[in-house]
Each structure stands twice: as structure tokens, then as C-alpha cells.
Amino acid sequence: MTDPRINATGGTATASPPLRDAAVMDFVALLKPRVMSLVVFTGYAGMIVAPGSIHPVIAAIAILCTAVATGASGAINMWFERDLDAKMERTKNRPLPGGRMEPGAALTFGCVLASGSVMVMGLGVNWVAGALLALAIGFYVFVYTIWLKRRTPQNIVVGGAAGAFPPMIGWAAVTGDVSLGGIALFALIFFWTPPHFWALALYKCDDYQNAGVPMLPVVSGVQETKKQILLYTVLLLPVSLIPWWMGTASAVWGALAAVFSLSFIGFAVKVWLDKTDRAPRQMFRFSLLYLSVLFAALIVDNLVAPIVGV
């Protein structure tokens, strides 16, 4: 059985491969578990840094809802982008282009999880956190996936805001409001996102070009992309120090943030000078380490600093 469909750009998508019954792991794959783990981690950091306290059960509900909402966004994204995924080496074996799941099942799965996670967050935690969660889902699905990704090389700059919401959601889960401390953590991820994804796009440029995705290297060229990577890493340095400046992190954390941000700039310079794919690959891997270390240190800092008086 084939399933010819009209894609989002108005053209006829290629026929899907024969469908098989979707397995549990196919539904898990729709949730993008690797992305989910990082999102949950940064959301938890927002809860730890926020002033005040939260009951462990309420905290667990907030984390679960954030995880489910992230997975729901990923499922809807895979439903909408199944034609693009089929053209790219790194995504062609996902459940939909791989022919292991009906598109309607993926869309229904994502919508049910998205609406359920927002309702539970609002009722079980607070409606400020619930509203931010709904905004994050809407931003990723409608602004990034549907509106920007196929239209502009700035897709990841604006659309990347969706991935920056989790620490602000975690903050709101504790405080019930949106304040500068949560916004500072949002800004840290927002400015980290473009160099992270553009490093990937540099060595996956052919993949994006074949799929017709206007990523920056495809539209503006390699050199312009390298310049933008360097610019954003330089801007990230002062942004990364805002939590220390505001007093939500200690001087020790601030020093660590400075060292890692300067190292990030160093990788960007290396990308600028390197004519091969080696430096972009190294920078992409370091970018994952960068965010993981800073947010892990933020958690440790806020748990340990009050005890040792740092």
C-alpha cells in the first residue's frame, strides 16, 4: 500500500513505503528522547535556581509535564516534516518516513500528549507554568516547524526560543511568576542555540540542501555561517554571566561559565579557520557539553553554595 500525500509546500510528496504496525519503540522515537532529556534537565535546573520551595510531588509533576510536552512537540514535528525526513540521511529511518506508522497516528499521539501535559501542568502545578508550557509547544510547532523552517535561514534563531522555555517553566513552577532570573536562563539557551545548530548544519549541509531546508549554510554560504557562529558565541559570553551578576549563581559558577564560554569562542574561531568538517563536528559536540556542564553546575551550585557559604 502506498500513501501519496501533498506536502506542506504544495508539492506532491513521494509515495510512502509499505506500512507496518507501529511498535512501542516507534512511538518512543517520536518523542525524540535525547532532546527530551536535555530539556528536562534544564527545566529541573530552573526549579532548583528559583527562589522558594516546591513540594517534591509537585516538582515531579512539573518535570513529567515538561517531558511529555517536549515529546509531543517532537511527534507533531515529525508528522509535519515527514517529507523532509525522507530526504535526509540522518532522519530517513524515523517511524514515518520508514513506513512503520500512519501519519494520523503520530499527529493524534502528539496532540493528545500536548493538550494533556498543559492541562495537568496547569491543574497540578500552576497556570503560569501551564501557560508557558503551552507557549513553548505552540512556538515549536507553529512558529518554528510550520512557519519558519521551510522559509528562512533565520529559522533556528527565532524558532530556537522554543527550546529555551524549559528553565523558565521550571522557575514558574516554583514561583508562580515570570521574573528576570528565569528570563536569564532562557537567554542563555536562546543565544547558545544558533551556533549549536549551525555547527551541525555546516557538516550536514548536503542533507539540508537535498531536503530543500533553507539552513544558513545552504542559503548564505559556509563563510557567512562561520561568521554568524562566531558572532553568537561572542554574544553568549556576557549573557552566560548574567545569572552570576544577578546573584542566582555563585562566583565559582560565574568563573566556570566564563571559561566554557571563552572555550566556545575558541571553537568558533577554529571553525572559522578550518576548511574541513572536523572543526564543526568538534564544536557541535562541545556545544552539548557546554550546556550540560553549565546547567549541571548550576544545580550543584545552588544546592552546595548555601551550605559552604560561597
Summary of the structure (lengths in Angstrom):
residues: 310
radius of gyration: 19.9
end to end distance: 64.9
largest distance: 66.6
contacts: 1093
relative contact order: 0.11
helix: 75%
strand: 1%
